[in-house]
Amino acid sequence: MRRYGLATIIVAGMAWGTAAAVDLGAYVRADKFEDVILSPSGDYLAATVPGDGFTALIILRTDDNTPVGSLRPPRNSHVFDMHWVNNDQVMFGLAQKFGTRDAPWATGELLALDARTGRTDVLVGYRNLGLRLRPRYHSEAAAFLSDTLPGDDGQVVIAMGASRLDANGYAARLDLATGKQRILARAPVPASSYTIDPKGDVRFVRGTGSDNGSRLYHRNGGEWALVNDETASGRIEAALGFSADGQLAYLQSEQATGPDAIVSWNPATQERRVVLRDDVVDPARVIRRPGSRVPVGALFLGDTPRTRFFDEASAEARLYRSLEAAFPRRSVFITSSTLDGRKLLLETWSGANPGEFYLYDVDRRQARFLLARSEWIDPAVTASVRSIRVKARDGLDLHGFLTVPHGSTGRDLPMVVLPHGGPIGEYDDGRFAHETQLLAAAGYAVLQVNFRGSGNFGRAHMRAAMRQWGRAMQDDVTDATRWAIAEGIADSKRICIYGASYGAYAAMMGPVREPGLYQCAAGYVGVYDLPLMYTRGDVGDSRSGAAYLQQWLGDPASLDEVSPVALADRIRVPVFLAAGGEDARAPIQHSKRLQAALERAGTPVETLYFRTEGHGFYTQAHRSEYYGHLLAFLSRSLGGATAQTHASGTAEKAP
């Protein structure tokens, strides 16, 4: 439905067999929009807008995309979890993130932006945020939106976290005009989130105890009753919502083996029934009935994204099938709708398309293009992405994705192996990614595998990574690499491994574990000295973080045997390291220690450090310089294209 004019930037980079340099600008600039939702009246759109070191919020008129209100938060602050709470107000939280690869940390502040006045109000908070507004409710406890209230535009249900006055926190009604609260329920467990039923009653609470075990409680006007205790059942359960009559609850439930299931649970009879479960992957997003909060299905991000429904003959299932037919070779998801369900905001995407948003009129059965995440990208000339399936050496099924350059045969290619960061619970889903497209534009096949520990494949797959850093997790990456060679995709003499954060760790462990398999290794904001994680950085500096490291990595005294810093003399290929001086997740000391160890071992090592960057480079100029260096480094080993312009000496670097 969308058309591309002469002004569209074609970003094929290089067709296979040519030596054209890569235009970095198309890949390092931030998306124009991230998430977009439609107001209940259909008059407005709310969208998050990424910038250099922040994510802003903007409200647009649906008719002509005219901005009517916006908020730009301070540096390292990001708008997240936005919801229309009535026809005119968007409510949202803030999260802090110190770098593009950092995990966002919710601050617990709640704000609202009004489409009519353009005014921003701090409803619950503890900072002025540069807005010159005092919070209506000043609190050091974290606050989060739980849900809107049916038939009430002036109040919402919020979750208030633990404080000195309340050890576990509570659910409350928040008056949007005055900021006053009325407590609805006190939590029986800390770190709580709540689920309300169609009448507006608080029915579920989920939280984590001091033992890090997840617990789910239910009530129906009385006391809380325990539904699930992870420490006893060996699974986590979360409430997704209720049937329209409030009689059935829907839960996402981990299983002993295989992916999560969605189950219906009748609180009156205790009857449970599996209503939806994929053979391979977990539910990724819940599909709700337009105009309501009632769950009716789920989106699964498997080999190809697919939607499934509790009732495949339902009106919602038929609607999705017609929309999917209207957007061939793309996935479709309804992000939001008007309150009457007659107008829908559609998000479409693919491995070749970053994403577009359309307004769909249910009565007319017409879709109108609204916005594109990256309007300068032409999907017709981007690299192709296909799913792969690999059998690990111990029989575990591994899934991932292969990106190949536009116009290539897909055979005997130089290849970059790209393990994802995290690692626990993160996963590659095959969506358009600027980094993989950039590498493909330089002429490389890009291999991504969801090694054990990755999310999306059930509890057992994730927990199989326990204390397996540098061991079975690394073997999974190796097995996928050897699969690509055996399939004739990769030229065995032209393979490098590269990653960020944990992916950078895996990139260094690749040549340690498999001498001769990789011709070079590159690490971006990586962790390379595992014992150091217990004493430096934002993971090990808290009791819960230290417990997490003990659980997933093990005794720090035993970790030198899987630490690249201690094994640097076994890395006999060229190495490139990049890091930020303000990185709290993977402090720059990791990179500097590895650099020194490699230099002592006589291994060629190149570095790029920026004092003012964190866990992933925010500044576009720094990202351009970084990717210019990366392409030049890879080219020396693999022969791919370099950047059109490669700045040097212009950015502030760490000594």
Solvent accessible surface area in square Angstrom, and as a share of the most:
residue,aa,sasa,rsa
1,M,122,0.54
2,R,49,0.18
3,R,220,0.80
4,Y,74,0.28
5,G,55,0.53
6,L,189,0.94
7,A,101,0.78
8,T,30,0.17
9,I,75,0.38
10,I,117,0.59
11,V,9,0.05
12,A,26,0.20
13,G,26,0.25
14,M,12,0.06
15,A,47,0.37
16,W,85,0.30
17,G,69,0.67
18,T,69,0.40
19,A,97,0.75
20,A,49,0.38
21,A,38,0.30
22,V,0,0.00
23,D,58,0.30
24,L,13,0.07
25,G,33,0.32
26,A,2,0.02
27,Y,13,0.05
28,V,6,0.04
29,R,93,0.34
30,A,39,0.30
31,D,33,0.17
32,K,88,0.37
33,F,18,0.08
34,E,66,0.30
35,D,82,0.43
36,V,2,0.01
37,I,27,0.14
38,L,4,0.02
39,S,0,0.00
40,P,28,0.18
41,S,47,0.31
42,G,9,0.09
43,D,82,0.43
44,Y,21,0.08
45,L,0,0.00
46,A,0,0.00
47,A,0,0.00
48,T,4,0.02
49,V,41,0.23
50,P,24,0.15
51,G,24,0.23
52,D,58,0.30
53,G,0,0.00
54,F,27,0.11
55,T,9,0.05
56,A,13,0.10
57,L,0,0.00
58,I,34,0.17
59,I,0,0.00
60,L,7,0.03
61,R,111,0.40
62,T,3,0.02
63,D,124,0.64
64,D,92,0.48
65,N,52,0.27
66,T,58,0.34
67,P,83,0.52
68,V,36,0.20
69,G,11,0.10
70,S,69,0.45
71,L,9,0.04
72,R,168,0.61
73,P,7,0.04
74,P,48,0.30
75,R,120,0.44
76,N,31,0.16
77,S,0,0.00
78,H,17,0.08
79,V,7,0.04
80,F,69,0.29
81,D,63,0.33
82,M,16,0.07
83,H,70,0.31
84,W,22,0.08
85,V,8,0.05
86,N,20,0.10
87,N,67,0.35
88,D,33,0.17
89,Q,26,0.12
90,V,0,0.00
91,M,0,0.00
92,F,1,0.00
93,G,5,0.05
94,L,0,0.00
95,A,2,0.01
96,Q,38,0.17
97,K,43,0.18
98,F,87,0.36
99,G,0,0.00
100,T,52,0.30
101,R,87,0.32
102,D,16,0.08
103,A,54,0.42
104,P,90,0.57
105,W,155,0.54
106,A,31,0.24
107,T,8,0.05
108,G,3,0.03
109,E,1,0.00
110,L,4,0.02
111,L,0,0.00
112,A,2,0.01
113,L,0,0.00
114,D,15,0.08
115,A,4,0.03
116,R,163,0.60
117,T,95,0.55
118,G,27,0.26
119,R,125,0.46
120,T,12,0.07
121,D,14,0.07
122,V,2,0.01
123,L,1,0.00
124,V,0,0.00
125,G,1,0.01
126,Y,82,0.31
127,R,64,0.23
128,N,96,0.49
129,L,17,0.09
130,G,66,0.63
131,L,46,0.23
132,R,230,0.84
133,L,42,0.21
134,R,215,0.79
135,P,24,0.15
136,R,88,0.32
137,Y,75,0.28
138,H,121,0.54
139,S,13,0.08
140,E,136,0.61
141,A,12,0.09
142,A,33,0.26
143,A,0,0.00
144,F,70,0.29
145,L,23,0.12
146,S,27,0.18
147,D,22,0.11
148,T,41,0.24
149,L,10,0.05
150,P,78,0.49
151,G,92,0.89
152,D,38,0.20
153,D,90,0.47
154,G,35,0.34
155,Q,51,0.23
156,V,0,0.00
157,V,0,0.00
158,I,0,0.00
159,A,5,0.04
160,M,8,0.03
161,G,17,0.17
162,A,50,0.39
163,S,49,0.31
164,R,221,0.81
165,L,178,0.88
166,D,21,0.11
167,A,83,0.64
168,N,39,0.20
169,G,0,0.00
170,Y,25,0.10
171,A,0,0.00
172,A,0,0.00
173,R,58,0.21
174,L,0,0.00
175,D,42,0.22
176,L,7,0.03
177,A,78,0.61
178,T,74,0.43
179,G,2,0.02
180,K,148,0.63
181,Q,44,0.20
182,R,142,0.52
183,I,73,0.37
184,L,41,0.21
185,A,6,0.05
186,R,136,0.50
187,A,9,0.07
188,P,50,0.32
189,V,5,0.03
190,P,51,0.32
191,A,75,0.58
192,S,19,0.12
193,S,59,0.38
194,Y,16,0.06
195,T,26,0.15
196,I,13,0.07
197,D,10,0.05
198,P,54,0.34
199,K,163,0.69
200,G,4,0.03
201,D,76,0.39
202,V,3,0.02
203,R,16,0.06
204,F,1,0.00
205,V,0,0.00
206,R,81,0.29
207,G,4,0.04
208,T,49,0.28
209,G,14,0.14
210,S,126,0.81
211,D,79,0.41
212,N,78,0.40
213,G,3,0.03
214,S,9,0.06
215,R,42,0.15
216,L,2,0.01
217,Y,34,0.13
218,H,14,0.06
219,R,49,0.18
220,N,111,0.57
221,G,77,0.74
222,G,43,0.41
223,E,157,0.70
224,W,47,0.16
225,A,58,0.45
226,L,95,0.47
227,V,33,0.19
228,N,7,0.03
229,D,26,0.13
230,E,23,0.11
231,T,81,0.47
232,A,88,0.68
233,S,47,0.30
234,G,36,0.35
235,R,72,0.26
236,I,53,0.27
237,E,0,0.00
238,A,23,0.18
239,A,20,0.16
240,L,27,0.14
241,G,7,0.06
242,F,7,0.03
243,S,16,0.10
244,A,62,0.48
245,D,93,0.48
246,G,10,0.10
247,Q,111,0.49
248,L,55,0.27
249,A,0,0.00
250,Y,22,0.08
251,L,0,0.00
252,Q,39,0.17
253,S,2,0.02
254,E,20,0.09
255,Q,46,0.21
256,A,95,0.74
257,T,100,0.58
258,G,31,0.30
259,P,7,0.04
260,D,14,0.07
261,A,0,0.00
262,I,0,0.00
263,V,8,0.05
264,S,5,0.03
265,W,11,0.04
266,N,33,0.17
267,P,23,0.14
268,A,92,0.71
269,T,89,0.52
270,Q,113,0.50
271,E,108,0.49
272,R,91,0.33
273,R,142,0.52
274,V,82,0.47
275,V,21,0.12
276,L,6,0.03
277,R,86,0.31
278,D,8,0.04
279,D,136,0.70
280,V,41,0.24
281,V,1,0.00
282,D,17,0.09
283,P,11,0.07
284,A,37,0.29
285,R,81,0.30
286,V,32,0.18
287,I,4,0.02
288,R,64,0.23
289,R,92,0.34
290,P,33,0.21
291,G,27,0.26
292,S,48,0.31
293,R,124,0.45
294,V,18,0.10
295,P,2,0.01
296,V,11,0.06
297,G,0,0.00
298,A,0,0.00
299,L,3,0.01
300,F,0,0.00
301,L,17,0.08
302,G,6,0.06
303,D,48,0.25
304,T,89,0.52
305,P,45,0.28
306,R,78,0.28
307,T,8,0.05
308,R,80,0.29
309,F,5,0.02
310,F,52,0.22
311,D,79,0.41
312,E,93,0.42
313,A,71,0.55
314,S,23,0.15
315,A,60,0.47
316,E,17,0.08
317,A,1,0.01
318,R,145,0.53
319,L,33,0.17
320,Y,3,0.01
321,R,96,0.35
322,S,40,0.26
323,L,3,0.01
324,E,49,0.22
325,A,78,0.61
326,A,47,0.37
327,F,1,0.00
328,P,73,0.46
329,R,215,0.79
330,R,55,0.20
331,S,15,0.10
332,V,2,0.01
333,F,12,0.05
334,I,22,0.11
335,T,33,0.19
336,S,23,0.15
337,S,20,0.13
338,T,7,0.04
339,L,134,0.66
340,D,100,0.52
341,G,9,0.08
342,R,104,0.38
343,K,84,0.35
344,L,0,0.00
345,L,0,0.00
346,L,0,0.00
347,E,5,0.02
348,T,0,0.00
349,W,3,0.01
350,S,25,0.16
351,G,16,0.16
352,A,25,0.20
353,N,8,0.04
354,P,13,0.08
355,G,1,0.01
356,E,2,0.01
357,F,2,0.01
358,Y,0,0.00
359,L,18,0.09
360,Y,17,0.06
361,D,32,0.16
362,V,33,0.19
363,D,98,0.51
364,R,175,0.64
365,R,173,0.63
366,Q,110,0.49
367,A,24,0.19
368,R,106,0.39
369,F,73,0.31
370,L,9,0.04
371,L,12,0.06
372,A,5,0.04
373,R,24,0.09
374,S,3,0.02
375,E,81,0.36
376,W,13,0.04
377,I,1,0.00
378,D,19,0.10
379,P,32,0.20
380,A,77,0.60
381,V,29,0.17
382,T,9,0.05
383,A,6,0.05
384,S,64,0.41
385,V,40,0.23
386,R,121,0.44
387,S,35,0.22
388,I,7,0.04
389,R,135,0.49
390,V,7,0.04
391,K,127,0.54
392,A,3,0.02
393,R,141,0.52
394,D,92,0.48
395,G,41,0.39
396,L,50,0.25
397,D,65,0.34
398,L,0,0.00
399,H,15,0.07
400,G,1,0.01
401,F,15,0.06
402,L,2,0.01
403,T,1,0.01
404,V,23,0.13
405,P,3,0.02
406,H,65,0.29
407,G,65,0.63
408,S,23,0.15
409,T,108,0.63
410,G,15,0.14
411,R,132,0.48
412,D,91,0.47
413,L,0,0.00
414,P,2,0.01
415,M,0,0.00
416,V,0,0.00
417,V,1,0.00
418,L,13,0.07
419,P,3,0.02
420,H,20,0.09
421,G,23,0.23
422,G,49,0.47
423,P,3,0.02
424,I,30,0.15
425,G,30,0.28
426,E,96,0.43
427,Y,69,0.26
428,D,23,0.12
429,D,36,0.19
430,G,17,0.16
431,R,66,0.24
432,F,23,0.09
433,A,38,0.29
434,H,39,0.18
435,E,26,0.12
436,T,7,0.04
437,Q,6,0.03
438,L,1,0.01
439,L,0,0.00
440,A,1,0.01
441,A,4,0.03
442,A,0,0.00
443,G,1,0.01
444,Y,0,0.00
445,A,0,0.00
446,V,0,0.00
447,L,0,0.00
448,Q,21,0.09
449,V,1,0.01
450,N,2,0.01
451,F,0,0.00
452,R,19,0.07
453,G,0,0.00
454,S,0,0.00
455,G,7,0.06
456,N,13,0.06
457,F,20,0.08
458,G,6,0.06
459,R,29,0.11
460,A,44,0.34
461,H,17,0.08
462,M,47,0.21
463,R,84,0.31
464,A,40,0.31
465,A,0,0.00
466,M,56,0.25
467,R,118,0.43
468,Q,51,0.23
469,W,14,0.05
470,G,1,0.01
471,R,69,0.25
472,A,21,0.16
473,M,0,0.00
474,Q,1,0.00
475,D,19,0.10
476,D,1,0.00
477,V,1,0.01
478,T,1,0.00
479,D,20,0.10
480,A,0,0.00
481,T,0,0.00
482,R,116,0.42
483,W,51,0.18
484,A,0,0.00
485,I,47,0.24
486,A,89,0.69
487,E,82,0.37
488,G,14,0.14
489,I,6,0.03
490,A,5,0.04
491,D,39,0.20
492,S,47,0.31
493,K,153,0.65
494,R,71,0.26
495,I,0,0.00
496,C,0,0.00
497,I,0,0.00
498,Y,1,0.00
499,G,0,0.00
500,A,6,0.05
501,S,17,0.11
502,Y,4,0.01
503,G,0,0.00
504,A,0,0.00
505,Y,0,0.00
506,A,0,0.00
507,A,0,0.00
508,M,0,0.00
509,M,2,0.01
510,G,0,0.00
511,P,4,0.03
512,V,2,0.01
513,R,79,0.29
514,E,26,0.11
515,P,109,0.69
516,G,64,0.61
517,L,10,0.05
518,Y,2,0.01
519,Q,45,0.20
520,C,0,0.00
521,A,0,0.00
522,A,1,0.00
523,G,1,0.01
524,Y,4,0.02
525,V,1,0.00
526,G,1,0.01
527,V,8,0.05
528,Y,0,0.00
529,D,15,0.08
530,L,0,0.00
531,P,35,0.22
532,L,11,0.06
533,M,18,0.08
534,Y,32,0.12
535,T,106,0.61
536,R,106,0.39
537,G,19,0.19
538,D,54,0.28
539,V,29,0.17
540,G,11,0.11
541,D,108,0.56
542,S,53,0.34
543,R,218,0.80
544,S,68,0.44
545,G,10,0.09
546,A,36,0.28
547,A,45,0.35
548,Y,85,0.32
549,L,1,0.01
550,Q,77,0.34
551,Q,69,0.30
552,W,14,0.05
553,L,6,0.03
554,G,3,0.03
555,D,75,0.39
556,P,39,0.25
557,A,92,0.71
558,S,52,0.33
559,L,3,0.01
560,D,78,0.41
561,E,110,0.49
562,V,7,0.04
563,S,1,0.00
564,P,0,0.00
565,V,30,0.17
566,A,52,0.40
567,L,22,0.11
568,A,4,0.03
569,D,92,0.48
570,R,120,0.44
571,I,0,0.00
572,R,148,0.54
573,V,20,0.12
574,P,50,0.31
575,V,0,0.00
576,F,2,0.01
577,L,0,0.00
578,A,0,0.00
579,A,1,0.01
580,G,0,0.00
581,G,36,0.34
582,E,108,0.48
583,D,8,0.04
584,A,46,0.35
585,R,79,0.29
586,A,2,0.01
587,P,11,0.07
588,I,18,0.09
589,Q,58,0.26
590,H,0,0.00
591,S,1,0.01
592,K,72,0.30
593,R,109,0.40
594,L,0,0.00
595,Q,42,0.19
596,A,37,0.29
597,A,7,0.05
598,L,0,0.00
599,E,97,0.44
600,R,184,0.67
601,A,27,0.21
602,G,57,0.54
603,T,5,0.03
604,P,84,0.53
605,V,30,0.17
606,E,62,0.28
607,T,47,0.27
608,L,3,0.01
609,Y,14,0.06
610,F,0,0.00
611,R,109,0.40
612,T,59,0.34
613,E,1,0.00
614,G,6,0.06
615,H,2,0.01
616,G,0,0.00
617,F,0,0.00
618,Y,9,0.03
619,T,44,0.25
620,Q,70,0.31
621,A,67,0.52
622,H,19,0.08
623,R,30,0.11
624,S,34,0.22
625,E,2,0.01
626,Y,1,0.01
627,Y,20,0.08
628,G,1,0.01
629,H,42,0.19
630,L,0,0.00
631,L,0,0.00
632,A,15,0.12
633,F,3,0.01
634,L,0,0.00
635,S,25,0.16
636,R,155,0.57
637,S,33,0.21
638,L,4,0.02
639,G,63,0.60
640,G,13,0.13
641,A,8,0.06
642,T,56,0.32
643,A,11,0.08
644,Q,112,0.50
645,T,109,0.64
646,H,79,0.35
647,A,48,0.37
648,S,82,0.53
649,G,66,0.64
650,T,109,0.64
651,A,22,0.17
652,E,78,0.35
653,K,68,0.29
654,A,16,0.13
655,P,133,0.84
